[in-house]
Amino acid sequence: MGRIAIFTDDPGWHGKQLRLAFASRGYASDYVSLTECRFAIGSGQTPVLIPGFEQALPDAVFVRGVPGGSLEEVVLYLDILHALKLLHIPVYNDGHAIERSVDKAMTSFLLHNAGLPTPLTWVLRDRAEALSIAESELGKGNLLLSKPLFGSQGEGIRRLEKMTDLFWLTSSHGVYYLQKFVQCAGSGFSDNRVFVINGQAIAAMRRCGKSWLNNVARGAKCELIDLVPDLAELAVTATATLAMDYAGIDIICDREGRYTIIEVNSIPAWKGLESVCDINIADLLTEDLISRRINKNAHKINSAVS
């Protein structure tokens, strides 16, 4: 029986679904925190130590979470992922994909550089300049979002609506990330989450928020929507641009009917999406990892040995 390491600090519903899906394909899986992994670099030993995998490294790693921490701690966690890939262990999504998406500045740059629609964005360190940009945009009647450079599920995001809001403008560890707020079409607040696996959009939902934050974790309601070609193509292209095995792409339809990418998630949740569609997403993810990454990897190893 093969063995998979699921990197997570909070297995929850998603971890259970993955474990069941792996088991149905003949793979045991263990939950492991990246905080417990380490390097032991020397001759005659495996340089990456993963609890529970001391005798042999896993057949693959499924990344369900990368813990926060100091810059040094996060770099170490990503180094573990990079090292495993260099040791020919499939990492899903790999460290480079996660780096691109957790860093909002690089995500915005890569999307824009690929010609994909994404909101007007400023990333800088100077507070006076950040205030000047915000004042100018508010003066034009535009709303702004102030976001931490690293973060998820809407944590730390503020909407700047009027000049007095600038009193509360703070940096995230010395960096200001400002983004033009995109007003959605129709009434209320909503955006679309498209789930992409191996270059294919498999399902999409509309998230209707209680406020301008449309995160399911913050109470947004989910409703299944059709995967119209423009929406699917934009999500697939964004996933390819950031070189991800799978992703959750958040796309808003503005008041002019244009699609704009507002977030790219390399460790997306899917409980909300699965609640409104008849697709077992964990099954699709594990099948893709095993058939495309593990089996291909085994073929490479066998070819090298023969």
N, C-alpha and C positions, 0 to 999 in steps of 0.2 A: 504494500500500500504506500502511495506517495504521501508526502507531508508538505503542508503549506504553513507559512508564518503569516498571520494577519496582524499587522502592526496597528495597534489601537490602545488607548487608555480607557476607553468606554465602549465595550463591545455592543451592548444594547441590542435593539431589534435588528440593526443592520448586520452586526457581527453574527447573530444567530442565523439570519438568512443565508449569509455567506457560508457558514459552517455546514448547514444542511445541504446547500448546493454542492459544495466540494465533496461531502460525504456521498452524495448520490452518484458521483463520478469516481469514487474509489480513492479519495484523498482525505486523510485526516488533516485537521487544521488546529493550530494553537494560537491563542491570543498572546501577543507580546508587546510590551511597551518599548518604544525606542529609547526611553530613559534607562533601560536595563541593559542595552547593548553596548559593546565596547570593542576597542581594538586591542589586540595582543600581538604585536608585530615582532616576529623572530623566526629563526629557521626551524623547520620541522613542525610547525603548528599552523592551524587555520587562523589567519589574521583578524577575522571578524568573529566575535563571540556573541551568539544569540542564545538567551536562556531557553533550555529545552532542546536545543539543537547543537549540543556540545560534540556529539559523535559525528554528525554530518550536517552540512548546511541544508536548508529546505530546498525543495524542488522549485519553489517560487515564493515570492513575497507579494502579498496584497496590502497596499497602504490604505488604511481606513482613517488614519489620523497621524499628524505630526505635532508633538507637543510644543507649546510656546516656551518661552524662557529667554535667557540672555542671548545676545548675538552669538557668543561662543557655543552655547548649548544647542541652538538651532543649527549652526554650522556643523556641529558634531553629528546631529541626527541626519542631516543631508549627506554628510560624508559617509555615513554607514550605508545609505541607499546607493550612493555612487560606487562605493567599494564593492557592494554585492553585485551590481551590474557588471563591473570589471571582472568579477570572479565568475561571470557567465550565469548568474542566478537571475531569472526573469523578475523584474520589479515593476509592479503594475499599480498606479502610474509611477514612472521612474522619478528620480530626484530632480532631473532637469525640468521635467514637466511641472513638478510641484513648485520649483523655484520660480518659474515663469509666471505662474498663476497667483501665488501668495504675495508676490511683489506687485502691487497695483500699478506702480509707475511703469514697470517693464511690460505688464499686460497691456496697458494703454498704448505704449509705444509700439509694441509688436502688432497690435491690431491696426493702428493707424498706418504703420509702415507697410502693411499688407494691403492697404486700400480699403479696409473694412470700416463701416460706420461705427464710430464710438464718440461719446460726448467730448466737447472741448474740455481740456484738462491742463492744469498747471501743477508742477511738482517742484518745490524750491525750499530753501532754508531761511531766506531773509524775511523776517516778520513784517517789516515796513513795506516791502514789495508785495507780500501776500495780502496785506490790508489794502494796498492800492488797487490790486487786481479785483478784490472783492467789492470795494467801493465802486469801481468802474462798472462791474457787471450788475450790481444792484441798481446803480443809477440808470442802467439801460432797461431795467425791468426784469432782469434775469434772476432766478434763484440759483443758489449754489449749494453743493454738498461739500462738507469738510470731512475727510475720511482718514483713519489711520492707514499708514502705508501697508501694514500687515493686519489682517483681521478677517472675520467671517460672521455670518448670521446677523449682520447689521450692528455689531458691537462698535461703539465709539463714533458712529456716524451722526453728524449734526446737519440740519438744513438751515442755511442762512437766508432769511426772508426780508430782513430790513436792516438798516444801518446800525441800530442798537444791538443787533445780534453779533456784530463784530467785536464787541467787548469780550465775548466768550470765545473768540477764535484762538485756539491753542494748537500748538504743533504736536506731532506724534514723534517723540524722541528727537526733536529738533527739525523735523521735516513737515512741511505743509503740503497736503494733497487736496487741491480744490478742483471740483468738477461741476460743469454746468448741469443743473437739474433739468431733466427731460420730462415735460408734461405728457402724460399718456392720453391716448385717444379716448373719447367717451367720458362718462362721469366716474367719479371716485378715483381709486388708485389701483393699478394693475400692471403686471408685466407677464412675460411668457418664459417658462423654463423648458428648454429642449434637451433631451438626454441623447447623447451620441456615444455609440460603441463601435470601434473599429471602422470609422469613416461612414457610419450609417446613423441617421436620426431615427430612433426607434419609437419615440413617443414625445408628446408635448402637453403641457397644461398651462392654463392661465392661473396666476396667483393674484387674488383680490385681497388687498390689505385693508386693515382697519385704519391705517394711516398711510403716509407716503412710503413707509418701509413695507415691502411685500413679502418678507420672509415667512415661510411656513412655521419656523420656530417661534415667530412672534405673532402667531395667530391668523395668518393669511389663509383664506379659503382656496381650495383647489378645484378646478374644473377642467375636464379633458377638452382639448381643442384639436382640430384637424391639423395635420402636418402639411400645410400648404407648401408648394415648392420653394418659394422665396425664403420662407422661414427656415425650412430644413437645410437648404443650401448654405445659408448664412451661418447656421450653427455648425455644420460639418466643416466649412472653410475655417471658422474660428478655431475649432478643435485641431485641425491640421496645422494651422499657423503656429500654435503653441506645442505641436508635436506630442499630443496626448493619445493614449490608448482609448480613454473614455473621458467624458466631461459632461457637466451640466452647464449649459449656456443660457444666460439670462438676457432676454431681448425685449425691448419695449417698443411698442408701436406709438409713435408720437401723434400729435393732433393734425399733422399733415399726412398721416398714413404711411410714414416712413419707418422702417425698422432700424433700431440702434442697439448695438451690443453694450450692455452695462456691466456685466460680470462674466468671468470664465472661472469655473470651479473644477479643480483637478481632483478633489475628494468630495464629490457631491453626495448629499443624502438623496434617497429615492422613495422614502416611505410615503410622502405626500403624493407623489406621482403615481405610485402603485395603488394608492387608495381610490384612484379614479380611472384606472385602466386594467385590462385583463392580461397584463404582462408580468411575468416573474423576472424582474430585472437582475436579481442575484444569479439566477440560472444563466442568463445571457452573459453576464460578466465572467462567471467562472468558466463557462464554455469557451469564451473568447480567449481567456488567459491560458487554458489548458491546450486547446487545439492550435492556437496561433503562436503561443510563446513557449510553453513547456515542450510540446511535441516537436516543434521546430528546433528547439534547443537540443533536445535529445538526438534528433537526426544529425545535427551538426557534430555533436560529440561522437556519435557512432561512426560518422564518416571520417572524422579525424583519427579515430582509433584504428579503423580498417585501412 
